[in-house]
Amino acid sequence: MVTDRLYRVYISVAPAPGEPRVETLLPALLKLGIVPVWPERRLGWGERKSLIDGCDYLMLFSGHTYIARPPSGVSWQHRELNHAVIRRIPVFSGLLADEMLDTSVQDEVMARLLSFRSQFEGRTSMVWSERKDIPSLLKSTWPVFIKRYPASGWVRAGSVSAVPVFEEKTQDAPAPVIQPDTRREDEESIDMDLEGWLYTQELFSFRCHIYIGGNCQVVEQNLPLTWADVCEAFVTQISPKASEDRIMRELSELLEERFTESTLAHYTQAHAAADFAFTETSMRKIRLKLRRSGLIRKDTHASTRHSQVWIITPAGKRLSSLSENLAD
């Protein structure tokens, strides 16, 4: 099957004997117009998230094993799935048939595998019994999936198709309308008590995933941060501009570093906490505060309906310098 579009797809597989391998699936994937992306084994979570964020879809193959990573006990695949769901990236799931599961594995491993597979109940894209069947199954199931969850992708050279696929897509929620930022840079506020403001503390809400016996649960908390913490993660990453996706990754790392220990202390049955992210309410507060303070402004030319790009202002550069001096 040759389509008029190419799609960048993150391929999630478990690195274990008997599991599907990306290398053997390459011919079938390329024929379907898939540009496969997959991580090297040594890549950390930050690099894996960046790869997923740059893809149209996540394609996950789950076989007979669940490879828990110490000390959290959560597999890479589990985290990749949850991140894609948070980012609203469509997930194509290919699961090994129930009757083919190896019942001789340890009870704890099987429990975590079954818990992981339960997240696909009612929305499994494909079921396979042997790895050799996967290419033919992909040929029949992938076109149905991309029709149901259309993405932009890239139009092949020479293709006559020019119909925007987003006209076909039903959005779960209306996309935010980006309002032009009409303020000029010389109108931005730069007269503030920077040092005093930096140490003002406020409550911010955030979500994260906690894992209890292999089950994943979303929890939300309200905990204090100083504006110095927030600005260091938000403003100092802009040099001279940065997409909000990149900034969100820095903010997530801030939350994970500060609140993993307290989250696990609060949820005593949890053995891991991951995928921290500010709620949209807190993100609106942060954007509004930083814009009204004249620290950042929106790049209206580079921003789109789905991605915002921020530019640091002279006041923002002053604050960045002050933050670095205070840190020293």
Secondary structure as UniProt FT lines:
FT   STRAND          5..12
FT   TURN            17..18
FT   HELIX           22..31
FT   TURN            32..33
FT   STRAND          34..37
FT   TURN            41..42
FT   HELIX           45..53
FT   STRAND          57..62
FT   TURN            70..73
FT   HELIX           76..86
FT   TURN            87..88
FT   STRAND          91..96
FT   HELIX           98..100
FT   TURN            103..104
FT   HELIX           107..118
FT   TURN            119..122
FT   STRAND          126..128
FT   HELIX           131..133
FT   HELIX           134..148
FT   STRAND          154..155
FT   TURN            157..158
FT   HELIX           165..167
FT   HELIX           185..187
FT   HELIX           194..198
FT   STRAND          201..212
FT   TURN            213..214
FT   STRAND          215..226
FT   HELIX           227..234
FT   HELIX           235..237
FT   STRAND          241..243
FT   HELIX           244..266
FT   TURN            268..269
FT   STRAND          272..278
FT   HELIX           280..292
FT   TURN            293..294
FT   STRAND          296..298
FT   TURN            300..302
FT   STRAND          309..312
FT   HELIX           314..327
//
